Amino acid sequence: MINLRLLVSKIWDRDRTWGAKWKVLTSLIRRKVKNLKRLRIMKKPSTPSFVGWGMTSTHALPWDIESSTDKIGLKFLETENRLLKRLSNGEFVTPSENAFQRMGGWRWRHYFLYWSATLATRFTKSSQCNFLEAGVWEGMTVYFAASALKEETGLTRNYRLFLYDAWDSMKSEYLTTKESRAIGNYSYLSLDRTKANLKEFKEHCEFVKGYIPEIFSQNPAPSELSWLHIDLNSSMPTRKTLEECVPKLLSGGVVVFDDYGWRGFDETKKVADEYFSSKDGILMPLPTGQAIFFKR
């Protein structure tokens, strides 16, 4: 703290000229400001390295082309750049407004998808690596997962993508009272548009159109799964997807939730917490609102 009495006595010393008084004042101020900076009280905030998807960070980023040595992060960046190019030239079409501009804010979300797919591919043991996504939208999230899967498997291991979605509006019979605000959402989705967006992986894709859980009776999940992504915005279909798919999840496999931590989806979070409380593995919430379950 500045000693005001001492400051006043030094400035208003009768033997000092006005110029000398001003010099003493400015010298004292500079000294105090320097001390405050040392204490970090007046430290200028760092410029954020990332802002988006409910997060702000000033830390190093795994996909930073200039400083990162994270091989997965840099491969993720290659995938994102490839998708950005397709968005810009109209090869990947989405009804989301300004999707090209918003991609930067979605990076951590997409990075966790890419990273989890890499982990699942490396740590599960099977002749064929099977990924399943429940809630495909226009194919953007599975694009990142499929790219990681393709990168990891190369020509040494076959893989399949099982993609479940109604590609139609949400219906009241699949929603709780609290979730009923979503009735009619996603009526704009198109299976044909999604197929076109994922044409890079068309030989490996199986598109399953229908509402969960009924569709599982006609088209059950494969007997073995390495990676499961759930983005259904509804708790009952989420629970049914877990019941159908998790028993088929291989050791080392992962389940990724998109809606786990988002406000307004607490019923989905409760379903996940209750279901995994008795399962052999661990559920890790992420700051993006996602969560990942790691199967032991």
FENJORA-V822978 format. One record per residue. N is the residue number from 1. BURIAL is + if it has 9 or more other ideal C-beta (glycine too) atoms within 8 Angstrom, else -. D_FIRST is the distance of its C-alpha to the first C-alpha in Angstrom with 2 decimals. Layout:
# FENJORA-V822978
n={N	N}
burial={BURIAL	BURIAL}
d_first={D_FIRST	D_FIRST}
This chain:
# FENJORA-V822978
n={1	2	3	4	5	6	7	8	9	10	11	12	13	14	15	16	17	18	19	20	21	22	23	24	25	26	27	28	29	30	31	32	33	34	35	36	37	38	39	40	41	42	43	44	45	46	47	48	49	50	51	52	53	54	55	56	57	58	59	60	61	62	63	64	65	66	67	68	69	70	71	72	73	74	75	76	77	78	79	80	81	82	83	84	85	86	87	88	89	90	91	92	93	94	95	96	97	98	99	100	101	102	103	104	105	106	107	108	109	110	111	112	113	114	115	116	117	118	119	120	121	122	123	124	125	126	127	128	129	130	131	132	133	134	135	136	137	138	139	140	141	142	143	144	145	146	147	148	149	150	151	152	153	154	155	156	157	158	159	160	161	162	163	164	165	166	167	168	169	170	171	172	173	174	175	176	177	178	179	180	181	182	183	184	185	186	187	188	189	190	191	192	193	194	195	196	197	198	199	200	201	202	203	204	205	206	207	208	209	210	211	212	213	214	215	216	217	218	219	220	221	222	223	224	225	226	227	228	229	230	231	232	233	234	235	236	237	238	239	240	241	242	243	244	245	246	247	248	249	250	251	252	253	254	255	256	257	258	259	260	261	262	263	264	265	266	267	268	269	270	271	272	273	274	275	276	277	278	279	280	281	282	283	284	285	286	287	288	289	290	291	292	293	294	295	296}
burial={-	-	-	-	-	-	+	-	-	+	+	-	-	-	-	+	-	-	-	-	+	-	-	+	+	-	-	+	-	-	-	+	+	-	-	+	+	-	-	-	-	-	-	-	-	-	-	-	+	+	-	+	+	-	+	-	+	-	-	-	+	+	+	+	-	-	-	+	-	-	-	+	+	+	+	+	+	-	+	+	-	+	+	+	+	+	+	-	-	-	-	+	+	+	-	-	-	-	+	-	-	+	+	-	-	+	+	+	+	+	+	+	+	+	+	+	+	+	+	+	+	-	-	+	-	+	-	+	+	+	+	+	+	+	+	+	+	+	+	+	+	+	+	+	+	+	+	+	+	+	+	+	+	-	-	-	-	-	+	+	+	+	+	+	+	+	+	-	+	+	-	-	-	+	+	+	-	-	+	+	-	+	+	-	-	+	-	-	+	-	+	-	+	+	+	-	+	+	-	-	+	-	-	-	+	-	-	+	-	+	+	+	+	-	+	+	-	-	-	-	+	+	-	+	+	+	+	+	+	+	+	+	+	+	+	+	+	+	+	+	+	+	+	+	+	+	-	+	+	+	-	+	+	+	+	+	+	+	+	+	+	-	-	-	+	-	+	+	+	+	+	+	+	-	+	+	-	-	+	-	+	-	+	-	-	+	-	+	+	+	+	+	+	+	+	-}
d_first={0.00	3.82	6.40	8.90	11.78	11.66	11.47	14.37	16.30	16.37	17.40	19.91	21.55	25.19	26.51	24.81	26.61	25.22	25.31	23.35	20.69	20.43	20.30	17.37	15.42	16.38	15.71	12.05	11.71	13.75	11.84	8.52	10.97	12.79	10.14	9.63	13.43	13.85	12.21	14.66	12.38	14.04	17.28	20.34	22.65	25.84	29.07	31.19	34.28	36.09	36.06	38.99	40.92	37.93	35.78	33.00	32.29	30.57	32.56	35.65	38.82	42.13	44.09	42.04	44.89	42.74	40.93	42.56	44.99	45.76	49.51	49.63	46.78	48.59	51.90	50.25	49.10	52.71	53.88	51.40	52.40	56.03	55.48	53.56	56.52	58.91	56.88	56.82	60.57	61.59	62.80	60.34	60.36	58.07	57.81	54.02	52.62	50.85	51.32	51.02	47.63	46.38	47.33	43.96	42.27	44.89	44.39	42.78	45.44	48.21	46.77	46.89	50.49	51.41	49.72	51.33	54.71	54.37	53.56	56.47	58.90	58.00	57.94	60.95	64.44	67.30	69.90	68.55	64.92	64.77	61.86	61.92	59.82	60.15	58.89	59.43	58.53	59.49	59.15	55.72	54.18	57.32	57.50	54.47	55.88	59.33	58.00	56.30	59.48	61.65	59.43	59.57	63.24	64.69	68.44	68.39	67.85	69.01	66.69	67.06	64.78	65.73	64.23	64.54	63.82	65.66	64.84	65.25	63.39	61.82	64.13	63.53	65.50	62.95	59.89	58.47	57.88	54.18	55.06	57.73	55.50	56.41	60.15	61.55	58.70	59.67	63.08	62.56	62.70	65.62	67.16	68.88	65.63	63.94	66.89	66.60	62.87	63.62	66.77	65.26	65.74	68.81	71.01	68.61	67.80	69.45	68.52	69.11	69.14	68.91	66.82	65.35	66.71	70.28	70.21	69.72	73.19	74.74	72.48	70.78	68.01	69.30	69.90	67.02	63.60	60.79	58.28	57.92	55.73	55.63	54.47	56.57	54.10	56.10	56.10	59.85	60.85	57.87	59.17	62.71	61.60	59.89	63.04	65.23	63.22	61.05	64.10	65.19	61.88	62.35	60.25	57.34	57.51	54.73	54.37	51.83	50.88	49.61	48.80	47.38	43.79	44.21	43.59	46.98	48.73	47.84	51.56	51.96	49.03	50.66	53.96	52.43	50.52	53.62	55.99	54.08	53.11	56.50	56.87	56.62	53.53	49.93	48.39	45.10	43.25	41.67	38.73	41.30	42.98	45.75	46.70	48.85	51.22	52.25	55.74	56.17}
